[in-house]
Amino acid sequence: MFSFLSTWIVRKSFKIAKSSSLNKALSQLPLIPVSVSPEPTNLPNWLHWLDTCPSTNTWAIDRATQFHHGDVIFTRLQTAGRGQHGRTWHAPTGVLTASFVLDNLNSNLLTGISLATGLAVIYAIEDLVPDCRDMLLLKWPNDVWINRRKLAGILCEATSDKAAGNTRVVVGIGLNRCANFDRAGLDARAIGNAVSLHSISSNVPDEFALLARLRHYLLELADMFATKDKPASPSGLALLLPELRRRDALLGCNVSIELPSETIVGQVTGIDRFGRLLLRLSDDRVQPFTSGRVIPN
């Protein structure tokens, strides 16, 4: 049995060096089309597979009574995906698109849940693609990067089930598994300088193996962020802060944060225990941010 925390503890004992020559070699690998896995049979009861869907998050939220804690909504063809701040999430063929239903979470901690989900995505990929180990980083608050290119995006949305008395979080994950963005007619601006897993490693996992591994780590995460009281032990993001800081792609970077009414420029000094991005301003003050579009300068 894999464990969210034990995985982090074990990985603290070793590190794989990321040499510049290796990064350069990986970036030059050709985009070789990878065939999708065969049609599944005997799906587990937690997996709801749709031939096509505008948005798996919207589907899960609109049909809340049909789903339970740990259920996964998956499609190979998402036609109207949504990203952060109302942006479009482009999902051409080869992007693994799924939403994971998690109940009884503290919806006030969405930023922290999004960051922890980023770690879950990293662990799932590294378990199945050892080539990527210790190369994956988090771009606050919801992207997974490799070589400063976007491999996966996350969208966490809270919804209440009053009948059941639950606070539910639907975690949407878009992972570029074997996508050819050029063939889909999407340029770097449209896809946010994205990269596909199959261009990084010849070992591309089956999509259902990825879904199962992602689900395992997200269920571990859900227990850490559960609304039930755990007065005798730390819970939530605090336990993950050392690993979040080690994986912080923006640490020490100069960035601009776009807010609804202004843009603020500063240097990233880290992530705090609430999941907020810490920015050192020109007057040397450190200001925390809970939201905003971050653009590296």
C-alpha positions in Angstrom: 0.0 0.0 0.0 1.4 3.4 -1.0 1.1 6.2 1.5 1.1 9.9 0.8 3.4 10.7 3.7 5.5 7.6 3.7 6.2 8.2 0.0 7.6 11.6 0.9 9.6 10.3 3.8 11.2 7.5 1.7 12.1 10.0 -1.0 13.8 12.3 1.4 16.5 9.7 1.7 17.7 10.0 -1.8 17.8 12.5 -4.7 18.4 12.1 -8.3 20.5 14.9 -9.7 19.0 16.9 -12.5 22.0 17.7 -14.6 21.7 20.4 -17.3 22.8 17.9 -19.9 20.0 15.5 -19.0 17.4 18.3 -19.1 18.6 19.4 -22.5 18.5 15.8 -23.8 14.9 15.4 -22.5 13.8 18.6 -24.1 15.1 17.5 -27.5 13.2 14.1 -27.5 10.9 13.9 -30.6 7.2 13.9 -30.3 6.5 10.3 -31.1 2.7 9.4 -31.2 1.8 6.9 -28.5 -1.2 4.7 -29.0 -4.0 4.9 -26.4 -4.8 1.9 -24.2 -7.6 -0.5 -25.4 -11.2 0.0 -24.4 -11.6 -1.1 -20.8 -13.8 -3.9 -19.5 -15.0 -4.6 -16.0 -14.4 -1.1 -14.8 -14.1 -0.7 -11.0 -17.3 0.8 -9.4 -15.5 4.0 -8.6 -14.7 4.8 -12.2 -17.3 6.5 -14.4 -16.1 6.6 -18.0 -17.8 9.1 -20.5 -17.2 8.9 -24.2 -17.2 12.7 -24.3 -18.0 15.5 -21.9 -17.9 19.3 -22.0 -16.2 19.4 -18.5 -15.7 16.5 -16.1 -15.8 19.0 -13.1 -19.1 20.5 -14.3 -20.5 17.0 -14.9 -19.6 15.9 -11.4 -21.0 19.0 -9.7 -24.2 18.9 -11.7 -24.8 15.3 -10.9 -23.7 15.4 -7.3 -26.3 12.8 -6.0 -24.9 10.2 -8.4 -21.4 10.1 -7.0 -19.7 9.1 -3.8 -16.4 9.9 -2.0 -13.6 8.5 -4.2 -15.5 8.4 -7.4 -13.7 9.4 -10.6 -15.3 10.8 -13.7 -13.0 10.3 -16.8 -13.2 11.1 -20.5 -10.9 10.9 -23.4 -12.7 13.8 -25.1 -13.4 16.9 -23.1 -14.8 19.7 -25.3 -15.2 22.7 -22.9 -12.6 22.3 -20.2 -12.2 25.0 -17.6 -9.0 26.3 -15.9 -8.2 28.8 -13.2 -9.6 32.3 -13.4 -12.1 31.3 -16.0 -9.5 30.4 -18.6 -10.1 27.7 -21.2 -8.4 24.3 -20.6 -7.4 22.9 -23.9 -7.7 19.1 -24.0 -6.8 17.6 -27.4 -6.6 13.9 -27.8 -4.0 12.4 -25.5 -4.7 14.6 -22.5 -5.8 12.5 -19.5 -8.8 14.4 -18.1 -10.6 13.3 -14.9 -12.4 14.7 -11.9 -12.1 13.1 -8.4 -14.9 13.4 -5.9 -13.7 14.0 -2.3 -16.2 14.5 0.6 -16.0 16.1 4.1 -13.1 18.4 3.3 -12.5 21.9 4.6 -13.5 24.0 1.6 -11.7 27.1 3.2 -8.4 25.4 2.4 -8.8 25.1 -1.4 -5.4 26.6 -2.1 -3.8 24.1 0.2 -5.8 21.3 -1.3 -4.7 22.3 -4.8 -1.1 22.3 -3.8 -1.4 19.0 -2.1 -3.1 17.6 -5.2 0.0 18.8 -7.1 2.1 16.6 -4.9 -0.3 13.7 -5.5 0.1 14.2 -9.3 3.9 14.3 -9.0 4.0 11.1 -6.8 1.6 9.2 -9.2 3.7 10.1 -12.2 7.0 9.3 -10.5 5.7 6.0 -9.3 4.9 4.9 -12.8 7.6 6.9 -14.7 10.9 6.7 -12.8 12.6 8.8 -15.5 10.8 11.8 -14.1 11.7 11.3 -10.5 12.8 14.5 -8.7 12.3 16.5 -12.0 8.7 17.5 -11.4 8.0 20.8 -9.6 4.9 22.8 -8.5 4.0 26.2 -9.9 1.8 27.8 -7.3 -1.0 27.2 -7.0 -2.2 24.6 -9.5 0.4 23.5 -12.1 2.9 20.7 -12.4 6.0 21.7 -14.3 9.0 19.9 -15.8 11.8 21.9 -17.3 9.6 25.0 -16.7 7.0 23.6 -19.0 3.4 22.7 -17.9 2.8 18.9 -17.7 -0.5 19.1 -15.7 -3.1 21.5 -14.4 -5.4 21.3 -11.4 -8.8 22.8 -10.7 -10.4 22.3 -7.3 -14.0 23.4 -6.8 -16.1 23.2 -3.6 -19.7 22.3 -3.5 -22.1 21.5 -0.7 -24.4 18.5 -0.5 -26.9 19.8 2.0 -28.9 16.5 2.0 -25.9 14.5 3.1 -24.4 17.3 5.2 -21.2 17.1 3.3 -18.7 19.7 2.0 -17.4 18.2 -1.3 -14.4 19.2 -3.3 -14.2 18.1 -6.9 -10.6 17.9 -8.0 -10.1 18.2 -11.8 -6.8 17.1 -13.2 -5.6 17.5 -16.8 -2.4 15.6 -17.5 -0.7 15.8 -20.8 -0.1 12.1 -21.2 0.4 11.7 -25.0 -0.8 14.9 -26.6 0.4 16.3 -29.9 -0.4 20.0 -29.5 0.9 20.9 -33.0 -1.3 18.4 -34.7 -4.3 19.9 -32.6 -3.4 23.3 -34.0 -2.6 24.8 -30.6 0.4 27.2 -30.2 2.5 27.8 -27.1 0.4 30.8 -26.1 -2.9 28.8 -26.2 -1.6 25.9 -24.1 0.7 27.8 -21.7 4.0 26.3 -23.0 2.8 22.8 -22.2 4.7 19.6 -22.7 3.4 16.0 -23.0 4.6 13.1 -20.9 5.4 11.0 -24.0 7.9 13.6 -25.2 9.8 13.2 -21.9 9.9 9.5 -21.5 9.4 6.4 -23.6 7.7 4.8 -20.6 4.1 6.2 -20.8 1.8 4.6 -18.3 -1.6 3.2 -19.2 -4.2 5.9 -18.4 -6.1 3.6 -16.0 -3.0 2.9 -14.1 -2.5 6.6 -13.7 -6.1 7.1 -12.6 -5.8 4.4 -9.9 -2.6 5.8 -8.6 -3.9 9.4 -8.6 -7.0 8.2 -6.8 -5.0 6.5 -4.1 -2.9 9.6 -3.3 -6.0 11.8 -3.4 -7.8 9.6 -0.9 -4.7 9.9 1.4 -4.9 13.7 0.9 -8.6 13.7 1.7 -7.9 12.1 5.1 -5.4 14.8 5.8 -7.8 17.6 5.0 -10.9 16.1 6.5 -13.2 18.3 8.6 -13.1 15.8 11.5 -11.0 17.0 14.4 -7.5 15.7 14.9 -6.4 17.6 18.0 -3.6 15.1 18.9 -1.7 15.2 15.5 -0.9 17.7 12.8 -3.0 17.6 9.7 -3.5 19.2 6.3 -0.8 21.2 4.6 1.5 21.6 7.6 2.8 18.0 7.2 3.6 18.6 3.6 5.3 22.0 3.8 8.9 20.6 3.6 8.1 18.7 0.4 6.1 21.6 -1.0 9.0 24.0 -0.5 11.4 21.5 -2.0 9.2 21.3 -5.1 8.5 25.0 -5.3 9.3 26.0 -8.9 8.9 29.7 -8.2 11.1 30.0 -5.1 13.5 32.9 -5.6 11.9 33.9 -8.9 10.8 37.4 -9.7 7.1 37.3 -10.7 4.1 39.4 -11.4 0.8 38.5 -9.7 -2.3 39.7 -11.7 -5.2 40.5 -9.4 -8.6 41.8 -10.5 -7.6 45.4 -9.8 -3.8 45.5 -10.0 -0.6 43.7 -10.8 2.0 43.3 -8.1 5.7 42.6 -8.7 8.1 40.9 -6.3 10.3 38.0 -5.5 8.9 34.7 -4.3 10.2 33.7 -0.9 8.2 30.5 -0.4 4.8 29.1 0.6 3.4 29.4 4.1 1.5 26.8 6.2 -1.8 28.1 4.8 -0.7 27.5 1.3 -0.3 31.2 0.5 2.4 32.4 -1.8 4.9 34.7 -0.1 6.2 37.7 -2.1 8.9 40.1 -1.1 8.0 43.5 -2.4 10.2 46.4 -3.4 10.1 47.9 0.1 11.3 44.6 1.6 7.9 43.7 3.0 6.7 40.1 2.6 3.1 39.8 1.5 1.0 36.6 1.4 -1.3 35.9 -1.5 -4.2 33.4 -1.6 -5.0 33.8 -5.3 -3.9 35.5 -8.4 -2.4 34.7 -11.8 1.4 34.3 -11.4 3.6 35.2 -14.3 7.3 34.6 -14.0 9.3 37.6 -15.1 
